[in-house]
Amino acid sequence: SAAGVLVCLLEYPRSRRKKGSTMERCGQKYLTAVVKLLGPLTRNYYIRAILHAALAVPAGFLLSTILGTVCLGIASGIYLLAAVRGEEWRPIEQKPRERPQVGGTI
């Protein structure tokens, strides 16, 4: 149960893309603050890959949790591949809005 909460905490906030724009999930800003607070422990994809693999091991001993084990194993592999490619989790930060200039088109 605690492992599920930890995985949800890590997975819910989306990371900012290198190119293009990323839509923020509803209520993501609160969990983003928590993930940012934990620093490199949550931003580094190598650590996330190891964490997901470690959580998959105990779940593999029960037949009822095999599907969760497979999902955590796949997630671990994806994070490892992303880490090898040099990616890391970056928060989505709101850009300050530009105020329209009055009289600029007259």
MARTI-6734 format. One record per residue: x, z, y of N, C-alpha, C in turn; residue in one letter. Coordinates in steps of 0.001 Angstrom, whole numbers, plus 524288, in hexadecimal, padded with zeros to 5 digits. Each point is the difference from the previous one (the first is absolute). Example, Ala and Ser with C-alpha at 12.3 -4.5 7.8 and 13.67 -1.06 7.14 Angstrom:
# MARTI-6734
8338681E787E9C67FC8680000804A68038480000804B0a
7FEA27FD308041A803348003C804A67FCFE802DA80442s
//
This chain:
# MARTI-6734
80330800007FB607FCD080000804A08036880000804F0s
803F58035680027803838002980482803287FAF880062a
801447FDB27FB8E802E87FB0A7FFFF7FCB07FBAD8025Fa
7FAF2800027FEDD7FC777FC1C8023B7FF948007B805E3g
7FFD1804D0801E87FFC6800E8805A4805037FE1080293v
80476800FB7FD8F805017FE3980219800457FA0A80032l
7FE427FD727FBDE800147FA487FFE17FC537FDCD80428v
7FB6880250800987FC587FE358040E80245800C780573c
802A580452800DB8026F801098050A8040D7FBDE8014El
803087FE5C7FC1E8040B7FC14800E37FDD17FA7E8007El
7FBEF7FED07FD127FE2B7FAA47FFA27FBFB7FE7A8041Fe
7FD26803A4802307FBCE7FE928039A801FB7FD8E80514y
803D48024C802AB801B97FD92804E7802F37FAE87FF06p
7FE477FBDC8027F802A67FAF47FF85804F77FFFC80338r
803B77FCE57FE34804E17FF52802DA7FF847FB51803A5s
802E68002F80443800147FBA7803AB803277FB887FDA3r
7FE137FB3E80089802C77FB667FE06804677FE7D803A5r
803E47FD437FDCC804437FE18803417FE207FBB18039Ek
7FCB27FC7F7FDEE7FDE17FBB4803197FA13800607FFF0k
7FD997FE6C8043C7FA5080011800377FDE48055480171g
7FAE4800937FF427FD82804F5801607FDC7802947FB21s
7FF5980514800467FDE3803027FBA87FB5C8031E801FCt
7FB9F7FF907FD497FB61803058016B8008E8058C7FDCEm
7FF02803C78034D8004E805747FE697FB03801887FD19e
8007D8030B7FBD67FB6E801DF7FD267FD378043680323r
7FB09800BB7FED37FCD6803F2802A68024B805707FF03c
80132802D88041E8021F805407FF80805B2800357FE63g
802A37FB9B800138056D7FFC97FE3E803B6802FD8038Dq
7FEC58005380500803AA80265803AA80131805AC7FEADk
7FC47802BC7FD91800E28057D7FE9B803D78006A7FB6Ay
7FF4D7FCB37FC158039A800137FB93805457FDA98016Fl
800127FC55803AF804F07FDCA801D18035F804498026Ct
7FD8E8038F802DA802E7804528025F8027F8036D7FBCCa
7FD31800E57FBB88021B803377FBB8804887FD2F7FD5Dv
7FF607FAEE7FEFA804267FCFC7FD73804D07FFB980380v
7FF357FF4C80527804657FFEB803A5802C38054480020k
7FD048043F7FF89802318054480027803B7800F87FB6Cl
7FECD7FDC47FB7F8034C800BA7FB60804FC7FCAA80026l
800507FC7C803BD804C87FD0B80108801B47FC5B7FBAEg
805287FFC77FEF2802197FC397FC3B7FE0D800E27FA70p
7FE09804A67FEF57FDF18011F7FACF7FB567FC877FEAEl
7FCF47FE8D803E17FB717FCB07FF12800C07FA60801D9t
803B37FF1080377800DB7FAB3801FA8032C7FCAA7FC43r
8037B8025C7FD1F8038A7FD1A7FC9A7FD357FE4A7FB02n
8001F7FAEC7FEE47FD437FDF67FB6B802D68013A7FAE9y
805138010980013802B3801BD7FB3D7FDC7805457FE3By
7FF4180386803CB7FDE18052D7FEC07FA677FF837FE02i
7FCEE7FC888026E7FAA37FF377FE2E7FFEB7FDCA7FA70r
803977FC727FECA800417FDBE7FAB68013C8043E7FBFEa
803BA8035B8013E8016E804407FC717FB79803DA7FF66i
7FD60801348044E7FB958039E7FFDD7FB907FDDF7FC98l
7FEB17FB0E800AE7FBCD7FDB57FCD4801877FFD57FA37h
804E57FEC17FEE6801C27FFE37FA867FFDA8057F7FDA5a
80194803E28030D7FFF6805667FE057FA72801EF7FF0Da
7FC517FE5E803447FA91801947FF3F7FD8C7FD2F7FB4Cl
802137FB747FE9F7FDDA7FD017FBA0801848025D7FABCa
804718029F7FFBA801E0802107FAFA7FC42803F77FD90v
7FE7780431802BF7FC7E803BB7FD6D7FAA07FDAD7FEC5p
7FE427FC488031E7FADE7FDAB7FF17800007FC8A7FB27a
804837FE527FE41800587FC907FB7F7FF1B802B27FACFg
7FFA58051B7FFE37FF67802D97FB167FA4B800B57FE5Af
7FC627FEC3803717FA778007E7FEA87FD7A7FA997FFEBl
7FCDD7FF097FC257FD6C7FAF37FF837FC537FEF080492l
7FD9780405802087FC427FF4B80446802987FE9680532s
80516800C480077802B07FED4804ED803C47FB697FF90t
7FF877FCE47FBE78038C7FB907FF4C7FF5F7FC0180463i
7FB337FEF2801A57FF237FC338042E80299801C980512l
7FF96804FF80148802AD802138049D805E37FFA07FF80g
801FA800CC7FB448059B7FF827FF0A801D27FA74800FEt
7FD017FC437FE21801607FA7C800CD7FFF87FEAA805CEv
7FBFC801D3802C77FFB17FEF7805A4804958026A802F7c
80169804D27FEB28047D8028180294805157FD307FEA0l
800787FE257FB30804AA7FD0D7FE738007B7FAE2802F6g
7FBB27FD3D8009A800077FB1A802FF8015080113805B3i
7FDB08040F80245801228016E8056F805BE80164800AAa
80237802A97FC25805868016180031803657FB198000Bs
7FE9F7FC347FCBF802F17FB147FFE37FF957FCFB80513g
7FB587FFF08024E7FF437FD3F804FE8032D8029880456i
7FFEF805378002B80313802C0803F6805DA7FF237FF33y
801BC7FFE07FB27805877FF087FEF7801907FA8E801DAl
7FCBF7FC1B7FEF9801107FAB2801CB800207FFBC805F8l
7FC52802998028C7FFE380011805BD804D2802BD80231a
801BC8042C7FD79804A2802DA801D3804E47FCAB7FF7Aa
8005D7FD227FBBD804897FC917FF37800207FBC380433v
7FB6C7FE45801B47FFB07FC0280420800CD8024280572r
800D5805168006A8013280276805047FB4B801AB80328g
7FB7E8006D7FD977FB55801A1802D77FF8F805F18000Ae
7FD2D801FA803D97FEB7805888003D7FADA800A1802DFe
7FD8C804947FF757FB0A800FE8028B800E7800FC805C5w
7FD107FD318034980046800BC805AD7FA83800EF8020Er
7FF48803D28036A7FAB98012D801F17FDF07FBB380392p
7FADD7FF6C800157FD7A7FC66803A67FF46802F980513i
802677FE21804147FF87802978050B7FCF17FC89803ABe
7FC7980266802E07FCAE7FD1080396803307FE25804AAq
7FF627FB0D801538028D7FDE8804A67FCC28017A804C5k
8029780142804577FCEE80130804B57FD257FB1A801DBp
7FB14800A9801657FCE87FB81801BE801A17FE6480572r
8004D7FAE0800C0801397FDFE805367FAF27FFC38031Be
8003D801FF804BE7FB627FFDB803427FF8C7FA9B80279r
7FB4D7FDCA8000D7FF5D7FADA8027F801048005F805D4p
802B97FC2980209801458000C805897FB7E7FD8C8031Cq
7FE31802DE803D17FBA47FE31803398021D7FC17803FAv
7FD507FB9A80072801887FC12803DB804557FC6C7FE35g
80183800647FB2E8043B7FCA77FE167FE747FA617FF24g
7FAF17FF0E7FF727FE447FAA07FF127FD6D7FD84804C5t
7FFD8802CD8043A7FD6C7FDE3804B7803BE7FC76802F3i
//
